[in-house]
Amino acid sequence: MRVSGRTEISDELKEDVERLRSTLVDNQSGSDLLITAFTAALKHFKRATIATPFPAELFQTSGNEKDFHACMQAVEQLPALETILKTHLGNSASATAIANSNLASLPTGSRQLLEWLLQPGCPQPAFTDNMMPDFIFKNMAEMPDTKQGTPIIAYHGTSFERLHSIMNVGLLNMSGTKMQRTGANHGSGIYMATDYSVSLTFCQSAIGWRGSTVGHKLRCLLVCLVDRDLASEDRPPDQDENSGEKLPPAYLLVGRTDAIRLQYVLIYKDDVKETKSTKINWCSVIIAAYIAGMLLHHLFNWKAVERWLRHQMRGY
């Protein structure tokens, strides 16, 4: 509502905007990751399953089904977080100032989606290094306590579209289902590895949110703590009954999902850098050579004409 050229907003909206802005300021890159992971899930052809959880209370069709189209529109209307946070407000900011800020002026659906995405808590970036992943995020979501009898560090490589669901639901055993992405040569379970390089080969990149500063085409590698005692329960033995092959030494087949605790998410950028092409354009070379040849031809012809004129002028 506008009064005398000013925008008045409710105290509830003011508090929501302040709380949302505080979250974004405290952890901009972590918020960015949540948005782009959800965007990648929405773009996948299996989004009905991969985009889990989904804010059905915000985006629902008249038939009470998930409205993926409306949700994607809300995502597309989100500007880069740097743009949203460009208007910094102090603790004593007035309702008018907040209403005129970039955050408060977001479409209602986009702002509500942003609030929903940030509810579980943003993963915290650890550090970046040229010799390491571009980003390392610490998982801050609350996880059920498990008795870590013999905890070991293990890695899990997956496609980036699945990161949204994993961070919210956890790693699930998808062997034998439509969601199985790779083979299960050694039986049903969650395939992990104690060797970093082994799991890295299973990471597949995907394009996420266009406003992301983390990256547009990303891969992810999960670093987990695995309870070796629980992991050995409800899983097949190392000897595969069908093929007779043993589980490779670096592999770890986990039968129980509660044996895994996600600790860190390693992010790799696969963005294509724009470079000037060094490929020779032979068509241009041929045209240039033709023009040069014509010029030389006319030049030699003119020299011949000039000699003929000089010869003719000798008689005068």
N, C-alpha and C positions, 0 to 999 in steps of 0.2 A: 504494500500500500504506500502510495506517495502522498506526502503532505508538504506543501510549499517547496516543492523541488527536492525534498529529502525522502529517502527510503526508510520506512519503519519496519523492523522485524521483531518477532517475538523473542522473549528472553530464552525460551527453549532452543530456538534456532541459533541464537547467539552462543549459547553454551556448547551446542553441537559443533559449530564452526570452530570455536576456540579449541575444543578438545581434539578435533580432527587436525587442525593446523599444528597443534603441539606435537601430535604423533608424527606428522610428516617432517617437521623441523628436527625432531630428535633422531629420526632414522629415515632419511630420504631414500637412500639406496635400497634399504630393506623393503620399504613401501613400494618402491619401483619394481622390485623383484616379484612381489605378490601380484601386482597388476599385470605384468607381462607374462607370468606363468599362467594366470587365469585366461588371458587373451589367447595364448597359444592353445590352451585346452578348448576354448570356444571355436577356434578355427579348424580343429581336427574333425575328420568325417565321423568319428565315433564320439562326438562331443556329448551325446546323451549319457554316456557312461564315464568318459574321461573327465568332463567338467563337473566333478563331484567333490565337495558339495556345490550346490547351485542355489542362488538366492530366489527360489520360486515365489517367496512372499513379496518380492519386488517386481519380478518379471513373469507374468502368467497370462496365458491366452484366455479367451472367453470360454474355451473348453477345459479350463483348469490344467493345462499342460505348460511345460516350461517354454517360455518365450525367448528362444535364443537370439532371434533377430533383434528384438527390442533391447536385450542385454548387450549385444554387440554394438548397437547404436549408442548406448550409454557409454561404452568403453571408448568408441571413436570420438565422442564429444569431450573426452578428457584431454586437456592440453598437457604438455610436459610438466612435471612437478616443479621444475625451476620456474616456469611461467606462473603456476598456481601460487607459489610461495614468494613471488616477486614483491607483493605487498606485505611487508612485515608489520605486525601490529603489537603494541605494547600491552601490558596487563590492564591498563586503564583505558583501552580503546573503547570508543563509543559504539552503540549499535549501528549508527549510521556509517561509521568507518568500516565496520565488519561487513555490512550489507554491500558496500561499494568495493570490497576487496575481491580479488580474483577467485578466492575459494567460495565465498558466499554467492557469487554470481554464476556458479556452475549450475547446469540443469539439475533439477531435483533428482531425477533418476541416476545421474552420474555421481552426484554427491552421496546419495544413499548407497550406491554400489561401492563407492570408496570406503564408506564407513563399515559396510559389511565385510569387505576384503581385509580390513585392518583389525577386525575384532579379535582373531586368535593371537595377535601379537606379531610384530615384524621380526624376521630373522636378522640377527646382528652381524654386520660385516666384520670379519676378523682382520685380514690384512691383504694387500695385493703386492705382487712382485713380478718383474718381467720374466723370471724363471718359474713362476708358479701360475696357477689359474688366475684369471683376471679378477675374480672375486671369490672370497670364501665367507659364507654366511653361517653363523651359528644358529641352530634351531632353538627358538625360544618358546615354542608351544609346549604346554603341559602334557606330560606323558605319564601313563600309569607306572607306578613303581613295580619293578620286578626284582627278584632275588638274583643278583648277578653273581652266580657261583664262580664261574671262570670266564670273565669278560675278555673278549679279544676285539681288536679293530678289524673291520671288514668293509669292503667297498661294493657298491652296487651301481652298475651303469644302466641307464634307461634313456628313453626319448624325452625331450624337454616338455612335450605336451602332457606328460603324466606327472610332472612335478607338482602341479596344483593339488591334485588328489592325494599324492603321497604326503605332502606337508600337512594336510588336514586329516587324512584318514590313516596314513601309515602304509608301510609296505605290506601288500597282500599276496597270497599265493594264487596266481592266475593260471597255473599249469592246467591244461586240459579245458580251458574256457576260451571264449572268443577273444578275450583280452590278452591271450598268450602271444608274445611278440617274437620270441625265439624258441628254439627246440627245447625239449626236456629229455635229453638222451639218458640221463641218469635217474629219472623218476620225477615225481611231483614235488614241488617245493619252491622256495625262493633262492635263486642262484646268486651267490656272492663270491667274492674272492679276497684273499688276504694279500694279493699282489695288486698294487695300484694300477699297473699297466694293463693287466688282464681286463679289469672292469672298464677301463677307459675305452676299450675297443667296442663296447656295447652302447656307448653314448651316441645318440643321434640328435642333431640340431633341429630347431624349429624356429619359425618366425613368430615373434610375439607382438607386443604393443609398439606401435610406431612412435609413440612419445617417450619411449624408454631411453634413459641415459646409461643403463647397465649394458644394453646392446639390443640389436634388432633380431639377430639370428644367434641363438644360444644353445650350448650343450650343458648338461649338468651331470655331476658325479656325486653320489651320496656316500658320506662317511658315517659308519654306524658302529655302535657297540653291540656285540652279539654274545649272548649267554651261551657258552658252548654246551653246557649241560642241558638247557632247554632246547637248544637247536638240534640236538641228537634225537629228541623225542618226535614221534609222529612223522618220521621221514624214512625213506628206503635206505637199505644198507649201501655201503660204498660200492659193492659189487653189483653191477647191472645184470639182471636176470636175462634180459633179451640179447644184449650185445656182448656180455662178458667183459665189458670195459670197466676199469676202476675209475672212480672220481679223481680227476687230476689233483696233484698235491696242492696247487694254489686255489682250488675251488672249495667252496663251502656251500652245502645244500641244507637250507634251514626249513624245517617242517612246521614250526610254530611261529606265528607272526608276533606273539608277545615276547619272543626271544630277541627281538631287534629293537634297538633304540636309535633313532636318527639323531646324529650329533651335528654334522656340518653338511652344507650343500656347496659344492665346488662348481663355479660357473666359468665357462670358457666362451669367449666371443668368436664367432665365425663370420663376423661382418665382412663383406667384400669391400676392400678399399679401392676407391676410384683411382686408376692410374692411366696415364696417357699411353695409348697404343703405339707400339713400335713396329707394327706390321706394315710392310711395304704395300702401298696402293699401286699395283702395276698399271692400272688403267690411267692414273694420273701421270705415271712415268712415260707411258706410250704417247699420251697427248703432248707432254712437254717435249719429248724427243721429236715428234712430228713438227711442232712449231719451230723448234730449233733448226730442223732440217730445211723447212721452208725459208727461214730467214737466211740460212747459208746459201740456199739455192738462188734467192733473189740477189744476195750480195755478189756472188760470182757472176751472175748474169749482168749486173750493173758494171762490174769491172770489164767485162767483155765489150759492152756498149761504150764505155769510156775509152777503151783502147781504139775502137773503131772510129770514134769521133776525133781522136787525136791524129789518127792516120789520115783522115779526110781533111783535117785542118792544115796539114803540112803544105798543101798546094796553094794556100792563100797567103 
